[in-house]
Amino acid sequence: MKTKLVVLTGAGISAESGLRTFRDSDGLWEGYNVYEVASPEGWRKNPQLVLDFYNMRRQDVKAAEPNAAHFGLARLQEKFDVEIITQNIDNLHEKAGSKKVLHLHGEIFKMRSVLDETRSYPIEGDINLGDMAADGGQLRPDIVWFGEAVHKIVDAAEIVMSADIFVVIGTSLVVYPAAGLVDCLKEGVPSYVIDKKLPEMSRQGVIKIEKPATLGILELEEALAKL
């Protein structure tokens, strides 16, 4: 039975594939105020703007390729039972070959009705105003916006609790409830954190790798090879 390796990833791992988020730009995401394009209030105020924004993001993700960090995590599946919890809405983990990926905040290639958040549909092209789901509701990105419940946090917490080894890559650990997942770890679980700007982690004995994800993954692989 393989050792359970749980990885929490954030914006920093996809940034090196050219995908930016608001994390590094003072509340702006590709020049937009995040609350205008990623909140229920923004949707009610200007749904066309929100749809246009995510249609553009979908094309950005289509054009992006996984980087060395994504491929490194996929390689670790040879030795470990790897489960990835990502805050990212892109599919770069899957494109790199990772098999078990939980998207905490939704997925850019999925859409849902405004009337039903439990059922999603695949989407490759654009969502337009007037595009309706079977239940008669306007289709919107299946993304968790600011102010909306993160329903998958319960599943994510259970995954973290099952970890034999825990790794954090490319997240600032300031966005809740995702940041609180660290508190679900069992005592004594070896933990690693990789980021070019290391986040605060209250746990004792965390091994810190202060490098971009693409370089830090190599150091992580070396450390795990010795276990």
Backbone as CSV, one residue per row, in Angstrom:
resi,resn,N_x,N_y,N_z,CA_x,CA_y,CA_z,C_x,C_y,C_z
1,MET,0.848,-1.197,0.000,0.000,0.000,0.000,0.886,1.251,0.000
2,LYS,0.631,2.156,-0.911,1.468,3.349,-1.053,1.209,4.359,0.066
3,THR,2.253,5.074,0.412,2.149,6.181,1.366,1.274,7.280,0.778
4,LYS,0.388,7.850,1.603,-0.546,8.875,1.135,0.114,10.249,1.182
5,LEU,0.302,10.836,0.003,0.897,12.169,-0.140,-0.194,13.138,-0.568
6,VAL,-0.504,14.093,0.288,-1.543,15.083,-0.009,-0.878,16.426,-0.303
7,VAL,-1.282,17.047,-1.401,-0.679,18.301,-1.851,-1.749,19.375,-1.981
8,LEU,-1.516,20.521,-1.373,-2.398,21.682,-1.518,-1.701,22.691,-2.422
9,THR,-2.305,22.999,-3.567,-1.679,23.939,-4.502,-2.523,25.200,-4.683
10,GLY,-1.825,26.272,-5.056,-2.495,27.542,-5.290,-1.925,28.259,-6.499
11,ALA,-2.180,29.545,-6.571,-1.873,30.345,-7.753,-0.420,30.257,-8.186
12,GLY,0.489,30.103,-7.218,1.910,30.122,-7.531,2.360,29.019,-8.459
13,ILE,1.680,27.879,-8.431,2.103,26.775,-9.300,1.685,27.020,-10.749
14,SER,0.567,27.705,-10.956,0.108,27.985,-12.321,0.704,29.267,-12.888
15,ALA,1.203,30.138,-12.007,1.780,31.407,-12.470,2.936,31.166,-13.434
16,GLU,3.689,30.081,-13.189,4.834,29.791,-14.046,4.422,29.191,-15.388
17,SER,3.130,28.940,-15.545,2.597,28.556,-16.858,1.932,29.747,-17.545
18,GLY,2.095,30.928,-16.945,1.568,32.147,-17.545,0.160,32.512,-17.125
19,LEU,-0.384,31.803,-16.129,-1.746,32.103,-15.674,-1.668,32.943,-14.410
20,ARG,-2.163,34.164,-14.509,-2.110,35.073,-13.373,-3.436,35.067,-12.622
21,THR,-3.361,35.395,-11.325,-4.583,35.624,-10.557,-4.397,36.929,-9.801
22,PHE,-5.384,37.267,-9.005,-5.332,38.524,-8.270,-4.296,38.495,-7.152
23,ARG,-3.783,37.320,-6.824,-2.886,37.192,-5.681,-1.724,38.189,-5.714
24,ASP,-1.144,38.394,-6.884,0.073,39.201,-6.970,-0.167,40.638,-7.436
25,SER,-1.434,41.033,-7.511,-1.657,42.344,-8.144,-2.687,43.211,-7.427
26,ASP,-2.610,43.227,-6.112,-3.390,44.190,-5.310,-4.891,44.149,-5.588
27,GLY,-5.446,42.966,-5.635,-6.889,42.860,-5.810,-7.358,42.991,-7.237
28,LEU,-6.423,43.083,-8.186,-6.792,43.133,-9.598,-6.484,41.795,-10.251
29,TRP,-7.352,41.356,-11.115,-7.151,40.101,-11.840,-7.247,40.433,-13.325
30,GLU,-6.090,40.362,-13.992,-6.020,40.744,-15.408,-6.610,42.151,-15.636
31,GLY,-6.388,43.044,-14.674,-6.843,44.422,-14.811,-8.249,44.686,-14.293
32,TYR,-8.921,43.645,-13.806,-10.287,43.798,-13.294,-10.284,43.728,-11.769
33,ASN,-11.133,44.521,-11.146,-11.371,44.375,-9.717,-12.020,43.016,-9.484
34,VAL,-11.450,42.212,-8.594,-11.928,40.835,-8.450,-13.394,40.772,-8.029
35,TYR,-13.849,41.748,-7.280,-15.239,41.695,-6.819,-16.231,42.021,-7.934
36,GLU,-15.736,42.637,-9.002,-16.606,42.889,-10.150,-16.789,41.643,-11.006
37,VAL,-15.815,40.730,-10.959,-15.865,39.559,-11.835,-15.913,38.242,-11.070
38,ALA,-15.815,38.281,-9.752,-15.768,37.033,-8.984,-16.571,37.131,-7.690
39,SER,-17.774,37.689,-7.789,-18.656,37.753,-6.631,-20.106,37.744,-7.099
40,PRO,-21.025,37.273,-6.264,-22.453,37.323,-6.627,-22.925,38.744,-6.920
41,GLU,-22.364,39.718,-6.195,-22.746,41.114,-6.416,-22.322,41.584,-7.802
42,GLY,-21.111,41.199,-8.194,-20.634,41.550,-9.527,-21.489,40.914,-10.609
43,TRP,-21.902,39.691,-10.372,-22.765,38.976,-11.331,-24.107,39.673,-11.482
44,ARG,-24.704,40.058,-10.357,-26.006,40.743,-10.421,-25.880,42.105,-11.104
45,LYS,-24.773,42.772,-10.867,-24.556,44.111,-11.417,-24.300,44.066,-12.918
46,ASN,-23.463,43.121,-13.366,-23.078,43.102,-14.778,-22.713,41.680,-15.201
47,PRO,-23.721,40.832,-15.431,-23.425,39.440,-15.793,-22.646,39.312,-17.101
48,GLN,-22.849,40.229,-18.028,-22.125,40.170,-19.292,-20.619,40.327,-19.062
49,LEU,-20.241,41.251,-18.198,-18.829,41.462,-17.879,-18.223,40.191,-17.284
50,VAL,-18.963,39.576,-16.376,-18.473,38.362,-15.722,-18.304,37.231,-16.739
51,LEU,-19.289,37.043,-17.599,-19.189,35.995,-18.620,-18.019,36.264,-19.569
52,ASP,-17.871,37.523,-19.994,-16.761,37.873,-20.883,-15.419,37.572,-20.220
53,PHE,-15.324,37.912,-18.945,-14.079,37.697,-18.202,-13.717,36.213,-18.162
54,TYR,-14.666,35.380,-17.816,-14.367,33.944,-17.720,-14.223,33.290,-19.093
55,ASN,-14.890,33.825,-20.077,-14.668,33.317,-21.441,-13.221,33.550,-21.862
56,MET,-12.685,34.720,-21.493,-11.277,35.016,-21.794,-10.342,34.121,-20.993
57,ARG,-10.672,33.914,-19.719,-9.840,33.044,-18.878,-9.829,31.622,-19.424
58,ARG,-10.962,31.178,-19.940,-11.057,29.814,-20.486,-10.105,29.657,-21.675
59,GLN,-10.040,30.674,-22.504,-9.126,30.626,-23.650,-7.668,30.672,-23.186
60,ASP,-7.399,31.448,-22.135,-6.048,31.506,-21.570,-5.606,30.126,-21.087
61,VAL,-6.501,29.449,-20.380,-6.166,28.131,-19.831,-5.980,27.116,-20.955
62,LYS,-6.819,27.216,-21.986,-6.671,26.307,-23.136,-5.276,26.412,-23.746
63,ALA,-4.747,27.616,-23.778,-3.449,27.855,-24.417,-2.271,27.535,-23.496
64,ALA,-2.538,27.385,-22.198,-1.461,27.174,-21.228,-1.035,25.708,-21.188
65,GLU,0.202,25.493,-20.831,0.740,24.140,-20.708,1.249,23.920,-19.281
66,PRO,1.174,22.688,-18.801,1.721,22.386,-17.469,3.215,22.695,-17.430
67,ASN,3.692,23.041,-16.245,5.118,23.304,-16.086,5.780,22.172,-15.286
68,ALA,7.063,22.351,-14.990,7.827,21.293,-14.319,7.240,20.894,-12.977
69,ALA,6.597,21.841,-12.283,6.007,21.514,-10.985,4.800,20.585,-11.150
70,HIS,3.952,20.869,-12.149,2.815,19.980,-12.414,3.298,18.579,-12.781
71,PHE,4.302,18.517,-13.647,4.826,17.218,-14.076,5.523,16.496,-12.920
72,GLY,6.181,17.260,-12.058,6.838,16.655,-10.907,5.848,15.971,-9.983
73,LEU,4.709,16.624,-9.732,3.678,16.022,-8.885,3.104,14.773,-9.532
74,ALA,2.946,14.814,-10.845,2.449,13.626,-11.557,3.438,12.467,-11.434
75,ARG,4.734,12.773,-11.480,5.759,11.724,-11.346,5.705,11.052,-9.980
76,LEU,5.369,11.806,-8.962,5.347,11.266,-7.606,4.298,10.166,-7.428
77,GLN,3.374,10.070,-8.385,2.360,9.020,-8.316,2.972,7.621,-8.459
78,GLU,4.185,7.552,-9.021,4.842,6.251,-9.173,5.170,5.645,-7.815
79,LYS,5.504,6.488,-6.850,5.926,6.009,-5.529,4.846,6.192,-4.464
80,PHE,4.016,7.243,-4.619,3.055,7.602,-3.582,1.610,7.565,-4.102
81,ASP,0.686,7.456,-3.170,-0.730,7.665,-3.468,-0.964,9.170,-3.328
82,VAL,-0.919,9.875,-4.453,-0.953,11.341,-4.444,-2.386,11.855,-4.635
83,GLU,-2.812,12.699,-3.730,-4.081,13.415,-3.902,-3.790,14.898,-3.851
84,ILE,-4.252,15.609,-4.875,-4.019,17.054,-4.971,-5.314,17.796,-4.676
85,ILE,-5.220,18.756,-3.770,-6.309,19.698,-3.521,-5.828,21.031,-4.084
86,THR,-6.499,21.520,-5.106,-6.034,22.768,-5.713,-7.067,23.873,-5.571
87,GLN,-6.565,25.071,-5.327,-7.420,26.254,-5.309,-7.562,26.831,-6.719
88,ASN,-6.852,26.253,-7.668,-6.844,26.768,-9.038,-8.007,26.213,-9.848
89,ILE,-8.481,27.020,-10.787,-9.614,26.607,-11.623,-9.157,26.038,-12.961
90,ASP,-7.840,26.011,-13.193,-7.326,25.466,-14.452,-7.221,23.942,-14.381
91,ASN,-6.859,23.331,-15.504,-6.763,21.869,-15.594,-5.326,21.391,-15.789
92,LEU,-4.361,22.189,-15.346,-2.961,21.870,-15.634,-2.464,20.637,-14.873
93,HIS,-2.987,20.396,-13.684,-2.619,19.164,-12.978,-3.039,17.942,-13.796
94,GLU,-4.267,17.991,-14.299,-4.775,16.865,-15.088,-4.003,16.712,-16.394
95,LYS,-3.693,17.829,-17.035,-2.945,17.761,-18.291,-1.556,17.170,-18.088
96,ALA,-0.997,17.374,-16.906,0.328,16.826,-16.603,0.271,15.343,-16.249
97,GLY,-0.931,14.843,-15.971,-1.071,13.419,-15.687,-1.490,13.055,-14.279
98,SER,-1.756,14.031,-13.425,-2.224,13.721,-12.074,-3.638,13.147,-12.140
99,LYS,-3.870,12.082,-11.376,-5.126,11.327,-11.469,-6.168,11.756,-10.444
100,LYS,-5.712,12.148,-9.253,-6.642,12.504,-8.178,-6.510,13.987,-7.862
101,VAL,-7.439,14.779,-8.386,-7.388,16.234,-8.212,-8.752,16.734,-7.757
102,LEU,-8.796,17.394,-6.611,-10.020,18.023,-6.127,-9.897,19.527,-6.327
103,HIS,-10.818,20.106,-7.090,-10.810,21.550,-7.344,-11.699,22.245,-6.315
104,LEU,-11.048,22.864,-5.348,-11.769,23.463,-4.226,-12.689,24.604,-4.662
105,HIS,-12.234,25.389,-5.626,-12.967,26.593,-6.016,-13.617,26.493,-7.393
106,GLY,-13.803,25.259,-7.886,-14.468,25.083,-9.169,-13.499,24.910,-10.319
107,GLU,-14.068,24.798,-11.522,-13.264,24.518,-12.709,-13.719,25.393,-13.877
108,ILE,-12.747,25.947,-14.582,-13.032,26.859,-15.692,-13.739,26.153,-16.844
109,PHE,-13.546,24.840,-16.973,-14.173,24.102,-18.066,-15.492,23.441,-17.645
110,LYS,-16.118,24.016,-16.621,-17.443,23.556,-16.211,-18.355,24.762,-16.024
111,MET,-19.644,24.555,-16.254,-20.639,25.605,-16.055,-21.836,25.000,-15.343
112,ARG,-22.665,25.859,-14.769,-23.861,25.388,-14.079,-24.974,26.420,-14.175
113,SER,-26.168,25.970,-13.834,-27.308,26.880,-13.788,-27.219,27.767,-12.560
114,VAL,-27.730,28.975,-12.676,-27.802,29.842,-11.495,-28.785,29.290,-10.475
115,LEU,-29.648,28.359,-10.913,-30.673,27.799,-10.030,-30.236,26.510,-9.338
116,ASP,-29.142,25.915,-9.768,-28.743,24.610,-9.239,-27.226,24.496,-9.223
117,GLU,-26.646,24.575,-8.013,-25.182,24.504,-7.912,-24.672,23.078,-7.758
118,THR,-25.567,22.096,-7.782,-25.147,20.710,-7.566,-24.835,19.970,-8.862
119,ARG,-25.240,20.533,-10.000,-25.037,19.839,-11.265,-24.264,20.736,-12.225
120,SER,-23.176,20.202,-12.772,-22.382,21.005,-13.694,-22.313,20.338,-15.064
121,TYR,-21.954,21.137,-16.055,-21.859,20.680,-17.439,-20.501,21.091,-17.991
122,PRO,-19.928,20.278,-18.869,-18.652,20.665,-19.479,-18.826,21.833,-20.440
123,ILE,-17.823,22.687,-20.511,-17.858,23.830,-21.425,-16.451,24.077,-21.957
124,GLU,-16.312,24.138,-23.266,-15.019,24.429,-23.885,-15.000,25.820,-24.502
125,GLY,-16.141,26.245,-25.031,-16.223,27.541,-25.697,-16.672,28.635,-24.748
126,ASP,-17.569,29.489,-25.227,-18.033,30.624,-24.433,-19.403,30.350,-23.824
127,ILE,-19.675,31.007,-22.702,-21.028,31.074,-22.146,-21.565,32.458,-22.479
128,ASN,-22.773,32.521,-22.999,-23.375,33.800,-23.375,-24.644,34.060,-22.589
129,LEU,-24.977,35.326,-22.421,-26.266,35.667,-21.827,-27.373,35.065,-22.692
130,GLY,-28.320,34.412,-22.053,-29.379,33.741,-22.800,-29.137,32.247,-22.958
131,ASP,-27.933,31.786,-22.638,-27.658,30.343,-22.633,-28.255,29.753,-21.366
132,MET,-29.240,28.886,-21.541,-29.989,28.365,-20.402,-29.708,26.885,-20.159
133,ALA,-29.734,26.511,-18.890,-29.656,25.109,-18.512,-31.037,24.474,-18.694
134,ALA,-31.110,23.175,-18.513,-32.373,22.451,-18.688,-33.443,22.928,-17.702
135,ASP,-33.006,23.443,-16.555,-33.978,23.909,-15.554,-34.439,25.339,-15.803
136,GLY,-33.991,25.945,-16.899,-34.425,27.299,-17.246,-33.573,28.407,-16.660
137,GLY,-32.527,28.030,-15.929,-31.660,29.037,-15.325,-30.520,29.429,-16.253
138,GLN,-30.121,30.696,-16.181,-28.961,31.164,-16.947,-27.729,30.358,-16.548
139,LEU,-26.943,29.958,-17.529,-25.696,29.267,-17.249,-24.617,30.262,-16.820
140,ARG,-23.805,29.856,-15.880,-22.706,30.665,-15.361,-21.509,29.756,-15.131
141,PRO,-20.311,30.311,-14.963,-19.160,29.459,-14.665,-19.375,28.688,-13.365
142,ASP,-18.926,27.450,-13.336,-19.024,26.655,-12.119,-17.791,26.935,-11.261
143,ILE,-17.743,28.181,-10.810,-16.626,28.703,-10.023,-17.190,29.197,-8.693
144,VAL,-16.452,28.961,-7.611,-16.862,29.496,-6.320,-16.373,30.936,-6.222
145,TRP,-17.321,31.856,-6.150,-16.973,33.275,-6.057,-16.851,33.710,-4.600
146,PHE,-16.235,34.866,-4.396,-16.148,35.427,-3.046,-17.561,35.576,-2.476
147,GLY,-17.734,35.104,-1.255,-19.042,35.189,-0.616,-19.897,33.953,-0.809
148,GLU,-19.438,32.995,-1.629,-20.181,31.756,-1.834,-19.560,30.624,-1.013
149,ALA,-20.382,29.648,-0.665,-19.920,28.525,0.148,-18.956,27.643,-0.642
150,VAL,-17.914,27.189,0.038,-16.948,26.256,-0.560,-17.365,24.851,-0.119
151,HIS,-18.269,24.251,-0.883,-18.858,22.981,-0.451,-17.836,21.848,-0.390
152,LYS,-16.813,21.910,-1.217,-15.850,20.798,-1.262,-14.828,20.851,-0.130
153,ILE,-14.949,21.845,0.752,-14.000,21.956,1.851,-14.097,20.748,2.783
154,VAL,-15.271,20.163,2.899,-15.450,18.991,3.769,-14.675,17.796,3.218
155,ASP,-14.814,17.556,1.905,-14.052,16.476,1.262,-12.550,16.737,1.374
156,ALA,-12.166,17.998,1.180,-10.750,18.356,1.251,-10.189,18.106,2.646
157,ALA,-10.962,18.449,3.666,-10.512,18.248,5.049,-10.300,16.765,5.338
158,GLU,-11.186,15.919,4.830,-11.044,14.475,5.031,-9.779,13.955,4.347
159,ILE,-9.477,14.486,3.158,-8.262,14.078,2.453,-7.026,14.473,3.252
160,VAL,-7.009,15.702,3.767,-5.863,16.171,4.550,-5.690,15.325,5.811
161,MET,-6.786,14.972,6.447,-6.707,14.164,7.662,-6.121,12.782,7.403
162,SER,-6.202,12.323,6.145,-5.694,10.993,5.795,-4.231,11.013,5.362
163,ALA,-3.609,12.189,5.351,-2.259,12.339,4.808,-1.194,11.688,5.681
164,ASP,-0.258,11.003,5.020,0.957,10.534,5.677,2.079,11.557,5.495
165,ILE,2.012,12.299,4.394,2.933,13.394,4.088,2.085,14.518,3.500
166,PHE,2.413,15.762,3.841,1.617,16.905,3.371,2.535,17.939,2.743
167,VAL,2.120,18.459,1.588,2.919,19.443,0.856,2.036,20.630,0.465
168,VAL,2.552,21.827,0.650,1.874,23.058,0.214,2.741,23.697,-0.864
169,ILE,2.135,23.990,-2.019,2.903,24.601,-3.114,2.149,25.800,-3.690
170,GLY,2.801,26.957,-3.668,2.290,28.104,-4.411,1.015,28.722,-3.882
171,THR,0.832,28.671,-2.570,-0.329,29.346,-1.995,0.096,30.183,-0.805
172,SER,-0.550,31.322,-0.639,-0.185,32.254,0.424,-0.797,31.876,1.767
173,LEU,-1.727,30.905,1.763,-2.416,30.468,2.987,-3.088,31.621,3.730
174,VAL,-3.687,32.524,2.972,-4.444,33.616,3.593,-5.922,33.578,3.203
175,VAL,-6.259,32.790,2.196,-7.653,32.708,1.755,-8.336,31.545,2.475
176,TYR,-9.363,31.867,3.233,-10.103,30.829,3.952,-11.370,30.479,3.182
177,PRO,-11.862,29.243,3.302,-11.451,28.227,4.271,-10.252,27.379,3.862
178,ALA,-9.719,27.559,2.659,-8.619,26.701,2.202,-7.431,26.735,3.159
179,ALA,-7.089,27.921,3.672,-5.929,28.045,4.554,-6.088,27.215,5.825
180,GLY,-7.319,26.996,6.241,-7.578,26.235,7.459,-7.350,24.741,7.316
181,LEU,-7.142,24.272,6.086,-6.911,22.845,5.877,-5.658,22.356,6.595
182,VAL,-4.687,23.237,6.757,-3.445,22.871,7.453,-3.753,22.374,8.862
183,ASP,-4.791,22.920,9.472,-5.141,22.555,10.848,-5.774,21.173,10.943
184,CYS,-6.097,20.574,9.796,-6.708,19.239,9.791,-5.668,18.120,9.824
185,LEU,-4.410,18.463,9.700,-3.344,17.452,9.685,-3.222,16.741,11.024
186,LYS,-2.948,15.461,10.962,-2.645,14.710,12.174,-1.288,15.169,12.715
187,GLU,-1.119,14.979,14.009,0.159,15.335,14.638,1.289,14.495,14.049
188,GLY,2.422,15.122,13.837,3.606,14.386,13.424,3.714,14.086,11.944
189,VAL,2.757,14.544,11.149,2.827,14.293,9.708,3.915,15.175,9.093
190,PRO,4.889,14.594,8.391,5.926,15.408,7.747,5.295,16.403,6.768
191,SER,5.714,17.662,6.850,5.101,18.703,6.029,6.162,19.531,5.325
192,TYR,5.875,19.887,4.083,6.771,20.682,3.259,5.987,21.861,2.690
193,VAL,6.634,23.001,2.550,5.996,24.146,1.912,6.970,24.731,0.888
194,ILE,6.466,24.924,-0.334,7.276,25.448,-1.439,6.645,26.740,-1.946
195,ASP,7.404,27.808,-1.944,6.931,29.068,-2.529,8.115,30.023,-2.599
196,LYS,8.089,30.908,-3.589,9.163,31.912,-3.671,9.011,32.950,-2.562
197,LYS,7.792,33.041,-1.994,7.540,33.891,-0.824,6.781,33.027,0.172
198,LEU,7.481,32.482,1.130,6.914,31.465,2.005,5.784,32.008,2.867
199,PRO,4.669,31.284,2.938,3.568,31.679,3.814,3.862,31.300,5.255
200,GLU,3.113,31.865,6.169,3.244,31.501,7.581,2.545,30.166,7.813
201,MET,3.234,29.255,8.487,2.616,27.999,8.913,2.938,27.793,10.382
202,SER,1.890,27.638,11.188,2.069,27.563,12.637,2.595,26.206,13.098
203,ARG,2.518,25.202,12.234,2.971,23.866,12.622,4.479,23.826,12.851
204,GLN,4.874,23.001,13.796,6.292,22.823,14.082,6.908,21.857,13.067
205,GLY,8.186,22.066,12.767,8.920,21.102,11.962,8.617,21.124,10.480
206,VAL,7.973,22.175,9.992,7.694,22.265,8.562,8.993,22.510,7.799
207,ILE,9.224,21.731,6.753,10.419,21.909,5.927,10.104,22.935,4.846
208,LYS,10.833,24.034,4.854,10.531,25.165,3.976,11.491,25.199,2.785
209,ILE,10.910,25.305,1.599,11.689,25.393,0.371,11.329,26.707,-0.312
210,GLU,12.182,27.702,-0.112,11.875,29.064,-0.591,12.339,29.219,-2.035
211,LYS,11.579,28.638,-2.932,11.891,28.674,-4.360,10.585,28.682,-5.150
212,PRO,10.637,29.124,-6.416,9.455,28.967,-7.270,9.107,27.482,-7.383
213,ALA,7.857,27.200,-7.697,7.378,25.820,-7.728,8.205,24.923,-8.641
214,THR,8.591,25.439,-9.810,9.304,24.608,-10.785,10.683,24.177,-10.289
215,LEU,11.291,24.970,-9.418,12.582,24.602,-8.836,12.400,23.851,-7.520
216,GLY,11.428,24.280,-6.755,11.179,23.652,-5.460,10.755,22.196,-5.575
217,ILE,10.078,21.858,-6.672,9.614,20.477,-6.842,10.800,19.520,-6.914
218,LEU,11.922,19.965,-7.478,13.114,19.113,-7.586,13.677,18.814,-6.201
219,GLU,13.701,19.837,-5.358,14.180,19.660,-3.994,13.234,18.743,-3.205
220,LEU,11.950,18.902,-3.449,10.967,18.048,-2.792,11.152,16.585,-3.207
221,GLU,11.328,16.361,-4.494,11.517,14.989,-4.983,12.750,14.341,-4.365
222,GLU,13.820,15.122,-4.206,15.042,14.610,-3.585,14.779,14.224,-2.119
223,ALA,14.047,15.107,-1.426,13.760,14.845,-0.002,12.874,13.611,0.163
224,LEU,11.881,13.476,-0.686,10.955,12.346,-0.580,11.614,11.039,-0.976
225,ALA,12.608,11.115,-1.848,13.316,9.904,-2.282,14.093,9.271,-1.132
226,LYS,14.410,10.071,-0.125,15.177,9.577,1.025,14.300,8.943,2.097
227,LEU,12.968,9.098,1.964,12.068,8.565,2.998,11.925,7.056,2.860
